[in-house]
Amino acid sequence: MSLDLHGHTSEEAEKKLLWIIEHAQYNDYICIKIITGIGKKVLKPLVRQKLKSWKSQKKIRDYIEVIDENKQRTGVFLYLV
């Protein structure tokens, strides 16, 4: 299961992330690939940075066990509890 978040605002990305986590839990998925993009040269990849702060929120942290960045830094894998 994957979700492409590059090009989204942080608010849009958070809503979509919550939806896909709930969907994955309901369907017994254990991993979600989140595509964040690499960002612009002058801008850091906002969504990838936000994922780490969102993980500390109760509505998300209870579902995520590990956030694993891929080597290309274009996304992350979320391993669910």
PDB file of N, CA, C and O in Angstrom:
ATOM      1  N   MET A   1       0.852  -1.164   0.000  1.00  0.00           N
ATOM      2  CA  MET A   1       0.000   0.000   0.000  1.00  0.00           C
ATOM      3  C   MET A   1       0.898   1.227   0.000  1.00  0.00           C
ATOM      4  O   MET A   1       1.902   1.267   0.711  1.00  0.00           O
ATOM      5  N   SER A   2       0.538   2.228  -0.798  1.00  0.00           N
ATOM      6  CA  SER A   2       1.352   3.435  -0.835  1.00  0.00           C
ATOM      7  C   SER A   2       0.462   4.673  -0.916  1.00  0.00           C
ATOM      8  O   SER A   2      -0.710   4.606  -1.287  1.00  0.00           O
ATOM      9  N   LEU A   3       1.062   5.796  -0.555  1.00  0.00           N
ATOM     10  CA  LEU A   3       0.372   7.081  -0.579  1.00  0.00           C
ATOM     11  C   LEU A   3       1.356   8.135  -1.071  1.00  0.00           C
ATOM     12  O   LEU A   3       2.437   8.291  -0.504  1.00  0.00           O
ATOM     13  N   ASP A   4       0.985   8.852  -2.117  1.00  0.00           N
ATOM     14  CA  ASP A   4       1.841   9.892  -2.683  1.00  0.00           C
ATOM     15  C   ASP A   4       1.428  11.235  -2.093  1.00  0.00           C
ATOM     16  O   ASP A   4       0.331  11.726  -2.364  1.00  0.00           O
ATOM     17  N   LEU A   5       2.306  11.829  -1.287  1.00  0.00           N
ATOM     18  CA  LEU A   5       2.001  13.097  -0.634  1.00  0.00           C
ATOM     19  C   LEU A   5       2.794  14.269  -1.192  1.00  0.00           C
ATOM     20  O   LEU A   5       2.585  15.403  -0.760  1.00  0.00           O
ATOM     21  N   HIS A   6       3.701  14.032  -2.143  1.00  0.00           N
ATOM     22  CA  HIS A   6       4.479  15.185  -2.604  1.00  0.00           C
ATOM     23  C   HIS A   6       3.574  16.147  -3.354  1.00  0.00           C
ATOM     24  O   HIS A   6       2.694  15.743  -4.113  1.00  0.00           O
ATOM     25  N   GLY A   7       3.817  17.430  -3.120  1.00  0.00           N
ATOM     26  CA  GLY A   7       2.985  18.465  -3.713  1.00  0.00           C
ATOM     27  C   GLY A   7       1.803  18.875  -2.855  1.00  0.00           C
ATOM     28  O   GLY A   7       1.091  19.816  -3.206  1.00  0.00           O
ATOM     29  N   HIS A   8       1.572  18.191  -1.734  1.00  0.00           N
ATOM     30  CA  HIS A   8       0.464  18.530  -0.844  1.00  0.00           C
ATOM     31  C   HIS A   8       0.927  19.485   0.253  1.00  0.00           C
ATOM     32  O   HIS A   8       2.101  19.498   0.625  1.00  0.00           O
ATOM     33  N   THR A   9      -0.002  20.277   0.761  1.00  0.00           N
ATOM     34  CA  THR A   9       0.306  21.084   1.938  1.00  0.00           C
ATOM     35  C   THR A   9       0.406  20.149   3.133  1.00  0.00           C
ATOM     36  O   THR A   9      -0.031  19.000   3.064  1.00  0.00           O
ATOM     37  N   SER A  10       0.975  20.634   4.220  1.00  0.00           N
ATOM     38  CA  SER A  10       1.092  19.771   5.397  1.00  0.00           C
ATOM     39  C   SER A  10      -0.283  19.401   5.944  1.00  0.00           C
ATOM     40  O   SER A  10      -0.466  18.294   6.449  1.00  0.00           O
ATOM     41  N   GLU A  11      -1.256  20.313   5.849  1.00  0.00           N
ATOM     42  CA  GLU A  11      -2.607  20.011   6.342  1.00  0.00           C
ATOM     43  C   GLU A  11      -3.261  18.913   5.506  1.00  0.00           C
ATOM     44  O   GLU A  11      -3.860  17.985   6.050  1.00  0.00           O
ATOM     45  N   GLU A  12      -3.144  19.020   4.183  1.00  0.00           N
ATOM     46  CA  GLU A  12      -3.697  17.986   3.300  1.00  0.00           C
ATOM     47  C   GLU A  12      -3.013  16.647   3.545  1.00  0.00           C
ATOM     48  O   GLU A  12      -3.665  15.605   3.616  1.00  0.00           O
ATOM     49  N   ALA A  13      -1.697  16.691   3.674  1.00  0.00           N
ATOM     50  CA  ALA A  13      -0.925  15.465   3.872  1.00  0.00           C
ATOM     51  C   ALA A  13      -1.299  14.784   5.181  1.00  0.00           C
ATOM     52  O   ALA A  13      -1.409  13.559   5.231  1.00  0.00           O
ATOM     53  N   GLU A  14      -1.494  15.559   6.234  1.00  0.00           N
ATOM     54  CA  GLU A  14      -1.852  14.966   7.524  1.00  0.00           C
ATOM     55  C   GLU A  14      -3.209  14.272   7.448  1.00  0.00           C
ATOM     56  O   GLU A  14      -3.367  13.171   7.975  1.00  0.00           O
ATOM     57  N   LYS A  15      -4.180  14.896   6.805  1.00  0.00           N
ATOM     58  CA  LYS A  15      -5.509  14.287   6.656  1.00  0.00           C
ATOM     59  C   LYS A  15      -5.427  12.978   5.868  1.00  0.00           C
ATOM     60  O   LYS A  15      -6.031  11.975   6.246  1.00  0.00           O
ATOM     61  N   LYS A  16      -4.671  13.003   4.768  1.00  0.00           N
ATOM     62  CA  LYS A  16      -4.532  11.792   3.954  1.00  0.00           C
ATOM     63  C   LYS A  16      -3.783  10.702   4.711  1.00  0.00           C
ATOM     64  O   LYS A  16      -4.105   9.519   4.594  1.00  0.00           O
ATOM     65  N   LEU A  17      -2.782  11.108   5.487  1.00  0.00           N
ATOM     66  CA  LEU A  17      -2.022  10.140   6.276  1.00  0.00           C
ATOM     67  C   LEU A  17      -2.924   9.456   7.302  1.00  0.00           C
ATOM     68  O   LEU A  17      -2.882   8.235   7.448  1.00  0.00           O
ATOM     69  N   LEU A  18      -3.731  10.229   8.005  1.00  0.00           N
ATOM     70  CA  LEU A  18      -4.659   9.640   8.977  1.00  0.00           C
ATOM     71  C   LEU A  18      -5.612   8.664   8.298  1.00  0.00           C
ATOM     72  O   LEU A  18      -5.879   7.582   8.820  1.00  0.00           O
ATOM     73  N   TRP A  19      -6.122   9.049   7.136  1.00  0.00           N
ATOM     74  CA  TRP A  19      -7.048   8.177   6.422  1.00  0.00           C
ATOM     75  C   TRP A  19      -6.372   6.869   6.032  1.00  0.00           C
ATOM     76  O   TRP A  19      -6.941   5.795   6.229  1.00  0.00           O
ATOM     77  N   ILE A  20      -5.150   6.948   5.475  1.00  0.00           N
ATOM     78  CA  ILE A  20      -4.503   5.717   5.002  1.00  0.00           C
ATOM     79  C   ILE A  20      -4.096   4.819   6.163  1.00  0.00           C
ATOM     80  O   ILE A  20      -4.119   3.595   6.033  1.00  0.00           O
ATOM     81  N   ILE A  21      -3.727   5.404   7.288  1.00  0.00           N
ATOM     82  CA  ILE A  21      -3.394   4.587   8.460  1.00  0.00           C
ATOM     83  C   ILE A  21      -4.630   3.829   8.927  1.00  0.00           C
ATOM     84  O   ILE A  21      -4.558   2.634   9.212  1.00  0.00           O
ATOM     85  N   GLU A  22      -5.767   4.523   9.006  1.00  0.00           N
ATOM     86  CA  GLU A  22      -7.012   3.853   9.407  1.00  0.00           C
ATOM     87  C   GLU A  22      -7.381   2.754   8.406  1.00  0.00           C
ATOM     88  O   GLU A  22      -7.774   1.657   8.802  1.00  0.00           O
ATOM     89  N   HIS A  23      -7.254   3.049   7.129  1.00  0.00           N
ATOM     90  CA  HIS A  23      -7.560   2.068   6.077  1.00  0.00           C
ATOM     91  C   HIS A  23      -6.627   0.856   6.181  1.00  0.00           C
ATOM     92  O   HIS A  23      -7.069  -0.287   6.066  1.00  0.00           O
ATOM     93  N   ALA A  24      -5.350   1.116   6.395  1.00  0.00           N
ATOM     94  CA  ALA A  24      -4.372   0.029   6.509  1.00  0.00           C
ATOM     95  C   ALA A  24      -4.660  -0.839   7.726  1.00  0.00           C
ATOM     96  O   ALA A  24      -4.596  -2.066   7.649  1.00  0.00           O
ATOM     97  N   GLN A  25      -4.975  -0.207   8.842  1.00  0.00           N
ATOM     98  CA  GLN A  25      -5.292  -0.960  10.055  1.00  0.00           C
ATOM     99  C   GLN A  25      -6.523  -1.844   9.830  1.00  0.00           C
ATOM    100  O   GLN A  25      -6.532  -3.015  10.209  1.00  0.00           O
ATOM    101  N   TYR A  26      -7.540  -1.283   9.220  1.00  0.00           N
ATOM    102  CA  TYR A  26      -8.772  -2.023   8.972  1.00  0.00           C
ATOM    103  C   TYR A  26      -8.524  -3.240   8.085  1.00  0.00           C
ATOM    104  O   TYR A  26      -9.159  -4.281   8.256  1.00  0.00           O
ATOM    105  N   ASN A  27      -7.595  -3.104   7.134  1.00  0.00           N
ATOM    106  CA  ASN A  27      -7.309  -4.178   6.180  1.00  0.00           C
ATOM    107  C   ASN A  27      -6.089  -5.011   6.550  1.00  0.00           C
ATOM    108  O   ASN A  27      -5.606  -5.799   5.737  1.00  0.00           O
ATOM    109  N   ASP A  28      -5.587  -4.844   7.768  1.00  0.00           N
ATOM    110  CA  ASP A  28      -4.467  -5.629   8.304  1.00  0.00           C
ATOM    111  C   ASP A  28      -3.162  -5.479   7.529  1.00  0.00           C
ATOM    112  O   ASP A  28      -2.384  -6.429   7.436  1.00  0.00           O
ATOM    113  N   TYR A  29      -2.920  -4.299   6.976  1.00  0.00           N
ATOM    114  CA  TYR A  29      -1.617  -4.025   6.365  1.00  0.00           C
ATOM    115  C   TYR A  29      -0.618  -3.727   7.473  1.00  0.00           C
ATOM    116  O   TYR A  29      -0.982  -3.177   8.512  1.00  0.00           O
ATOM    117  N   ILE A  30       0.635  -4.086   7.253  1.00  0.00           N
ATOM    118  CA  ILE A  30       1.654  -3.807   8.268  1.00  0.00           C
ATOM    119  C   ILE A  30       2.648  -2.739   7.824  1.00  0.00           C
ATOM    120  O   ILE A  30       3.457  -2.277   8.629  1.00  0.00           O
ATOM    121  N   CYS A  31       2.597  -2.340   6.551  1.00  0.00           N
ATOM    122  CA  CYS A  31       3.553  -1.352   6.045  1.00  0.00           C
ATOM    123  C   CYS A  31       2.863  -0.459   5.016  1.00  0.00           C
ATOM    124  O   CYS A  31       2.073  -0.924   4.196  1.00  0.00           O
ATOM    125  N   ILE A  32       3.180   0.826   5.080  1.00  0.00           N
ATOM    126  CA  ILE A  32       2.685   1.790   4.101  1.00  0.00           C
ATOM    127  C   ILE A  32       3.888   2.543   3.548  1.00  0.00           C
ATOM    128  O   ILE A  32       4.716   3.041   4.310  1.00  0.00           O
ATOM    129  N   LYS A  33       3.985   2.625   2.237  1.00  0.00           N
ATOM    130  CA  LYS A  33       5.029   3.444   1.612  1.00  0.00           C
ATOM    131  C   LYS A  33       4.450   4.839   1.399  1.00  0.00           C
ATOM    132  O   LYS A  33       3.447   5.012   0.707  1.00  0.00           O
ATOM    133  N   ILE A  34       5.099   5.825   2.003  1.00  0.00           N
ATOM    134  CA  ILE A  34       4.674   7.212   1.864  1.00  0.00           C
ATOM    135  C   ILE A  34       5.667   7.918   0.945  1.00  0.00           C
ATOM    136  O   ILE A  34       6.852   8.013   1.266  1.00  0.00           O
ATOM    137  N   ILE A  35       5.193   8.407  -0.186  1.00  0.00           N
ATOM    138  CA  ILE A  35       6.047   9.125  -1.129  1.00  0.00           C
ATOM    139  C   ILE A  35       5.948  10.606  -0.801  1.00  0.00           C
ATOM    140  O   ILE A  35       4.872  11.200  -0.869  1.00  0.00           O
ATOM    141  N   THR A  36       7.087  11.196  -0.443  1.00  0.00           N
ATOM    142  CA  THR A  36       7.097  12.596  -0.027  1.00  0.00           C
ATOM    143  C   THR A  36       7.740  13.512  -1.047  1.00  0.00           C
ATOM    144  O   THR A  36       7.535  14.724  -0.985  1.00  0.00           O
ATOM    145  N   GLY A  37       8.504  12.984  -1.978  1.00  0.00           N
ATOM    146  CA  GLY A  37       9.267  13.811  -2.900  1.00  0.00           C
ATOM    147  C   GLY A  37      10.552  14.274  -2.232  1.00  0.00           C
ATOM    148  O   GLY A  37      10.756  14.051  -1.039  1.00  0.00           O
ATOM    149  N   ILE A  38      11.415  14.918  -3.003  1.00  0.00           N
ATOM    150  CA  ILE A  38      12.713  15.316  -2.446  1.00  0.00           C
ATOM    151  C   ILE A  38      12.782  16.785  -2.081  1.00  0.00           C
ATOM    152  O   ILE A  38      13.776  17.221  -1.501  1.00  0.00           O
ATOM    153  N   GLY A  39      11.778  17.550  -2.396  1.00  0.00           N
ATOM    154  CA  GLY A  39      11.783  18.972  -2.077  1.00  0.00           C
ATOM    155  C   GLY A  39      12.548  19.774  -3.118  1.00  0.00           C
ATOM    156  O   GLY A  39      13.215  19.208  -3.983  1.00  0.00           O
ATOM    157  N   LYS A  40      12.450  21.056  -3.032  1.00  0.00           N
ATOM    158  CA  LYS A  40      13.166  21.952  -3.943  1.00  0.00           C
ATOM    159  C   LYS A  40      14.539  22.250  -3.369  1.00  0.00           C
ATOM    160  O   LYS A  40      14.787  22.016  -2.186  1.00  0.00           O
ATOM    161  N   LYS A  41      15.433  22.766  -4.206  1.00  0.00           N
ATOM    162  CA  LYS A  41      16.793  23.056  -3.742  1.00  0.00           C
ATOM    163  C   LYS A  41      16.799  24.030  -2.571  1.00  0.00           C
ATOM    164  O   LYS A  41      17.621  23.900  -1.664  1.00  0.00           O
ATOM    165  N   VAL A  42      15.900  24.997  -2.580  1.00  0.00           N
ATOM    166  CA  VAL A  42      15.890  25.997  -1.509  1.00  0.00           C
ATOM    167  C   VAL A  42      14.947  25.631  -0.372  1.00  0.00           C
ATOM    168  O   VAL A  42      14.995  26.243   0.696  1.00  0.00           O
ATOM    169  N   LEU A  43      14.099  24.650  -0.590  1.00  0.00           N
ATOM    170  CA  LEU A  43      13.141  24.241   0.438  1.00  0.00           C
ATOM    171  C   LEU A  43      13.421  22.816   0.873  1.00  0.00           C
ATOM    172  O   LEU A  43      13.734  21.958   0.048  1.00  0.00           O
ATOM    173  N   LYS A  44      13.311  22.568   2.147  1.00  0.00           N
ATOM    174  CA  LYS A  44      13.454  21.202   2.642  1.00  0.00           C
ATOM    175  C   LYS A  44      12.145  20.465   2.397  1.00  0.00           C
ATOM    176  O   LYS A  44      11.093  21.096   2.298  1.00  0.00           O
ATOM    177  N   PRO A  45      12.192  19.155   2.301  1.00  0.00           N
ATOM    178  CA  PRO A  45      10.960  18.381   2.089  1.00  0.00           C
ATOM    179  C   PRO A  45      10.057  18.440   3.324  1.00  0.00           C
ATOM    180  O   PRO A  45      10.254  17.698   4.286  1.00  0.00           O
ATOM    181  N   LEU A  46       9.077  19.321   3.284  1.00  0.00           N
ATOM    182  CA  LEU A  46       8.218  19.618   4.425  1.00  0.00           C
ATOM    183  C   LEU A  46       7.474  18.395   4.947  1.00  0.00           C
ATOM    184  O   LEU A  46       7.448  18.153   6.153  1.00  0.00           O
ATOM    185  N   VAL A  47       6.875  17.629   4.053  1.00  0.00           N
ATOM    186  CA  VAL A  47       6.046  16.499   4.492  1.00  0.00           C
ATOM    187  C   VAL A  47       6.888  15.464   5.224  1.00  0.00           C
ATOM    188  O   VAL A  47       6.446  14.932   6.242  1.00  0.00           O
ATOM    189  N   ARG A  48       8.087  15.164   4.734  1.00  0.00           N
ATOM    190  CA  ARG A  48       8.938  14.178   5.403  1.00  0.00           C
ATOM    191  C   ARG A  48       9.294  14.653   6.810  1.00  0.00           C
ATOM    192  O   ARG A  48       9.300  13.856   7.748  1.00  0.00           O
ATOM    193  N   GLN A  49       9.588  15.940   6.965  1.00  0.00           N
ATOM    194  CA  GLN A  49       9.886  16.484   8.289  1.00  0.00           C
ATOM    195  C   GLN A  49       8.660  16.408   9.190  1.00  0.00           C
ATOM    196  O   GLN A  49       8.769  16.064  10.367  1.00  0.00           O
ATOM    197  N   LYS A  50       7.502  16.726   8.639  1.00  0.00           N
ATOM    198  CA  LYS A  50       6.265  16.709   9.420  1.00  0.00           C
ATOM    199  C   LYS A  50       5.911  15.303   9.895  1.00  0.00           C
ATOM    200  O   LYS A  50       5.349  15.149  10.979  1.00  0.00           O
ATOM    201  N   LEU A  51       6.226  14.278   9.109  1.00  0.00           N
ATOM    202  CA  LEU A  51       5.912  12.907   9.512  1.00  0.00           C
ATOM    203  C   LEU A  51       6.472  12.591  10.889  1.00  0.00           C
ATOM    204  O   LEU A  51       5.814  11.943  11.703  1.00  0.00           O
ATOM    205  N   LYS A  52       7.685  13.050  11.145  1.00  0.00           N
ATOM    206  CA  LYS A  52       8.307  12.774  12.440  1.00  0.00           C
ATOM    207  C   LYS A  52       7.569  13.476  13.571  1.00  0.00           C
ATOM    208  O   LYS A  52       7.409  12.900  14.646  1.00  0.00           O
ATOM    209  N   SER A  53       7.121  14.697  13.354  1.00  0.00           N
ATOM    210  CA  SER A  53       6.381  15.388  14.412  1.00  0.00           C
ATOM    211  C   SER A  53       4.969  14.816  14.556  1.00  0.00           C
ATOM    212  O   SER A  53       4.442  14.748  15.666  1.00  0.00           O
ATOM    213  N   TRP A  54       4.357  14.408  13.450  1.00  0.00           N
ATOM    214  CA  TRP A  54       3.031  13.804  13.533  1.00  0.00           C
ATOM    215  C   TRP A  54       3.066  12.501  14.313  1.00  0.00           C
ATOM    216  O   TRP A  54       2.096  12.151  14.986  1.00  0.00           O
ATOM    217  N   LYS A  55       4.181  11.778  14.228  1.00  0.00           N
ATOM    218  CA  LYS A  55       4.286  10.504  14.940  1.00  0.00           C
ATOM    219  C   LYS A  55       4.142  10.697  16.443  1.00  0.00           C
ATOM    220  O   LYS A  55       3.733   9.768  17.140  1.00  0.00           O
ATOM    221  N   SER A  56       4.464  11.872  16.957  1.00  0.00           N
ATOM    222  CA  SER A  56       4.347  12.109  18.396  1.00  0.00           C
ATOM    223  C   SER A  56       2.913  12.428  18.815  1.00  0.00           C
ATOM    224  O   SER A  56       2.621  12.455  20.011  1.00  0.00           O
ATOM    225  N   GLN A  57       2.020  12.669  17.871  1.00  0.00           N
ATOM    226  CA  GLN A  57       0.623  12.941  18.202  1.00  0.00           C
ATOM    227  C   GLN A  57      -0.106  11.636  18.522  1.00  0.00           C
ATOM    228  O   GLN A  57       0.077  10.626  17.842  1.00  0.00           O
ATOM    229  N   LYS A  58      -0.922  11.673  19.554  1.00  0.00           N
ATOM    230  CA  LYS A  58      -1.617  10.463  20.006  1.00  0.00           C
ATOM    231  C   LYS A  58      -2.416   9.799  18.889  1.00  0.00           C
ATOM    232  O   LYS A  58      -2.419   8.572  18.779  1.00  0.00           O
ATOM    233  N   LYS A  59      -3.090  10.587  18.065  1.00  0.00           N
ATOM    234  CA  LYS A  59      -3.947  10.006  17.024  1.00  0.00           C
ATOM    235  C   LYS A  59      -3.158   9.218  15.983  1.00  0.00           C
ATOM    236  O   LYS A  59      -3.739   8.441  15.225  1.00  0.00           O
ATOM    237  N   ILE A  60      -1.845   9.409  15.938  1.00  0.00           N
ATOM    238  CA  ILE A  60      -0.998   8.696  14.980  1.00  0.00           C
ATOM    239  C   ILE A  60      -0.037   7.741  15.668  1.00  0.00           C
ATOM    240  O   ILE A  60       0.171   6.629  15.185  1.00  0.00           O
ATOM    241  N   ARG A  61       0.550   8.145  16.776  1.00  0.00           N
ATOM    242  CA  ARG A  61       1.626   7.354  17.390  1.00  0.00           C
ATOM    243  C   ARG A  61       1.196   5.961  17.828  1.00  0.00           C
ATOM    244  O   ARG A  61       2.017   5.044  17.862  1.00  0.00           O
ATOM    245  N   ASP A  62      -0.061   5.793  18.160  1.00  0.00           N
ATOM    246  CA  ASP A  62      -0.534   4.478  18.593  1.00  0.00           C
ATOM    247  C   ASP A  62      -0.553   3.457  17.457  1.00  0.00           C
ATOM    248  O   ASP A  62      -0.679   2.258  17.705  1.00  0.00           O
ATOM    249  N   TYR A  63      -0.429   3.920  16.224  1.00  0.00           N
ATOM    250  CA  TYR A  63      -0.504   3.031  15.071  1.00  0.00           C
ATOM    251  C   TYR A  63       0.839   2.771  14.400  1.00  0.00           C
ATOM    252  O   TYR A  63       0.997   1.775  13.694  1.00  0.00           O
ATOM    253  N   ILE A  64       1.812   3.663  14.615  1.00  0.00           N
ATOM    254  CA  ILE A  64       3.095   3.554  13.918  1.00  0.00           C
ATOM    255  C   ILE A  64       4.164   3.023  14.856  1.00  0.00           C
ATOM    256  O   ILE A  64       4.390   3.572  15.934  1.00  0.00           O
ATOM    257  N   GLU A  65       4.812   1.958  14.439  1.00  0.00           N
ATOM    258  CA  GLU A  65       5.911   1.405  15.221  1.00  0.00           C
ATOM    259  C   GLU A  65       7.246   1.999  14.784  1.00  0.00           C
ATOM    260  O   GLU A  65       8.058   2.381  15.626  1.00  0.00           O
ATOM    261  N   VAL A  66       7.481   2.082  13.469  1.00  0.00           N
ATOM    262  CA  VAL A  66       8.766   2.555  12.945  1.00  0.00           C
ATOM    263  C   VAL A  66       8.529   3.419  11.710  1.00  0.00           C
ATOM    264  O   VAL A  66       7.669   3.115  10.883  1.00  0.00           O
ATOM    265  N   ILE A  67       9.307   4.506  11.594  1.00  0.00           N
ATOM    266  CA  ILE A  67       9.378   5.285  10.362  1.00  0.00           C
ATOM    267  C   ILE A  67      10.765   5.051   9.785  1.00  0.00           C
ATOM    268  O   ILE A  67      11.768   5.373  10.422  1.00  0.00           O
ATOM    269  N   ASP A  68      10.825   4.493   8.583  1.00  0.00           N
ATOM    270  CA  ASP A  68      12.096   4.139   7.952  1.00  0.00           C
ATOM    271  C   ASP A  68      12.241   4.918   6.648  1.00  0.00           C
ATOM    272  O   ASP A  68      11.472   4.707   5.711  1.00  0.00           O
ATOM    273  N   GLU A  69      13.235   5.825   6.582  1.00  0.00           N
ATOM    274  CA  GLU A  69      13.460   6.601   5.360  1.00  0.00           C
ATOM    275  C   GLU A  69      14.172   5.748   4.323  1.00  0.00           C
ATOM    276  O   GLU A  69      15.060   4.962   4.654  1.00  0.00           O
ATOM    277  N   ASN A  70      13.770   5.912   3.051  1.00  0.00           N
ATOM    278  CA  ASN A  70      14.472   5.168   2.003  1.00  0.00           C
ATOM    279  C   ASN A  70      15.752   5.898   1.613  1.00  0.00           C
ATOM    280  O   ASN A  70      15.912   7.081   1.916  1.00  0.00           O
ATOM    281  N   LYS A  71      16.654   5.205   0.951  1.00  0.00           N
ATOM    282  CA  LYS A  71      17.971   5.767   0.629  1.00  0.00           C
ATOM    283  C   LYS A  71      17.894   6.946  -0.330  1.00  0.00           C
ATOM    284  O   LYS A  71      18.738   7.841  -0.267  1.00  0.00           O
ATOM    285  N   GLN A  72      16.913   6.970  -1.206  1.00  0.00           N
ATOM    286  CA  GLN A  72      16.784   8.076  -2.151  1.00  0.00           C
ATOM    287  C   GLN A  72      16.187   9.317  -1.488  1.00  0.00           C
ATOM    288  O   GLN A  72      16.168  10.391  -2.090  1.00  0.00           O
ATOM    289  N   ARG A  73      15.706   9.178  -0.265  1.00  0.00           N
ATOM    290  CA  ARG A  73      15.109  10.272   0.498  1.00  0.00           C
ATOM    291  C   ARG A  73      13.900  10.875  -0.217  1.00  0.00           C
ATOM    292  O   ARG A  73      13.644  12.075  -0.118  1.00  0.00           O
ATOM    293  N   THR A  74      13.172  10.045  -0.925  1.00  0.00           N
ATOM    294  CA  THR A  74      11.971  10.501  -1.618  1.00  0.00           C
ATOM    295  C   THR A  74      10.709  10.063  -0.900  1.00  0.00           C
ATOM    296  O   THR A  74       9.599  10.349  -1.348  1.00  0.00           O
ATOM    297  N   GLY A  75      10.880   9.375   0.203  1.00  0.00           N
ATOM    298  CA  GLY A  75       9.731   8.902   0.945  1.00  0.00           C
ATOM    299  C   GLY A  75      10.153   8.118   2.165  1.00  0.00           C
ATOM    300  O   GLY A  75      11.334   8.057   2.507  1.00  0.00           O
ATOM    301  N   VAL A  76       9.178   7.521   2.814  1.00  0.00           N
ATOM    302  CA  VAL A  76       9.432   6.725   4.009  1.00  0.00           C
ATOM    303  C   VAL A  76       8.533   5.500   3.981  1.00  0.00           C
ATOM    304  O   VAL A  76       7.538   5.454   3.258  1.00  0.00           O
ATOM    305  N   PHE A  77       8.901   4.513   4.780  1.00  0.00           N
ATOM    306  CA  PHE A  77       8.041   3.368   5.022  1.00  0.00           C
ATOM    307  C   PHE A  77       7.543   3.477   6.454  1.00  0.00           C
ATOM    308  O   PHE A  77       8.336   3.681   7.373  1.00  0.00           O
ATOM    309  N   LEU A  78       6.246   3.343   6.649  1.00  0.00           N
ATOM    310  CA  LEU A  78       5.670   3.315   7.984  1.00  0.00           C
ATOM    311  C   LEU A  78       5.339   1.871   8.309  1.00  0.00           C
ATOM    312  O   LEU A  78       4.592   1.220   7.579  1.00  0.00           O
ATOM    313  N   TYR A  79       5.888   1.374   9.393  1.00  0.00           N
ATOM    314  CA  TYR A  79       5.556   0.029   9.851  1.00  0.00           C
ATOM    315  C   TYR A  79       4.561   0.174  10.983  1.00  0.00           C
ATOM    316  O   TYR A  79       4.823   0.854  11.975  1.00  0.00           O
ATOM    317  N   LEU A  80       3.424  -0.467  10.824  1.00  0.00           N
ATOM    318  CA  LEU A  80       2.312  -0.287  11.748  1.00  0.00           C
ATOM    319  C   LEU A  80       2.329  -1.318  12.859  1.00  0.00           C
ATOM    320  O   LEU A  80       2.861  -2.418  12.711  1.00  0.00           O
ATOM    321  N   VAL A  81       1.738  -0.937  13.961  1.00  0.00           N
ATOM    322  CA  VAL A  81       1.635  -1.822  15.119  1.00  0.00           C
ATOM    323  C   VAL A  81       0.583  -2.866  14.838  1.00  0.00           C
ATOM    324  O   VAL A  81       0.324  -3.724  15.681  1.00  0.00           O
TER     325      VAL A  81
END
